[in-house]
Amino acid sequence: PGGTGDFPFSTINGKTGEASGGPITVKQGERIRLRLYNASNLSHSMHLHGADITVVSANGHPIEPSTRTILNLAPGEFFDVEFTFD
C-alpha cells in the first residue's frame, strides 16, 4: 500500500491466502525446511515468532549452516532455511 511496492501478503507455491492451503501446521519438535524467495524489488527481513532459523543454502548453493533470528533478503535472493518449534 501507499505506492511503496511492498505487499501485505506472502505466497506459497505462487498462491496467496486460502488458495495457498492456509497456515502451515507443524508438530512440536518437527524440523521444517522452507525456501524463502524475495520476488519483489525491495529488500525484506524475515523472522519467525518462537524459533530461530538456520540458513543451509543461499541462492541454490549449500553453505555452512548459520543460525540467526533475522534473515535479510535482497531482491531476487532465495535461501533454504530450517527451523524447529520446541
C-alpha positions, 0 to 999 in steps of 0.5 A: 500500500501507499505506492511503496511496492511492498505487499501485505501478503506472502505466497506459497507455491505462487498462491496467496491466502486460502488458495495457498492451503492456509497456515502451515501446521507443524508438530512440536519438535518437527524440523521444517525446511522452507525456501524463502524467495524475495520476488519483489524489488525491495529488500525484506527481513524475515523472522519467525515468532518462537524459533530461530532459523538456520540458513543451509543454502543461499541462492541454490548453493549449500553453505555452512549452516548459520543460525540467526533470528533475522534473515535479510533478503535482497531482491531476487535472493532465495535461501533454504532455511530450517527451523524447529518449534520446541 
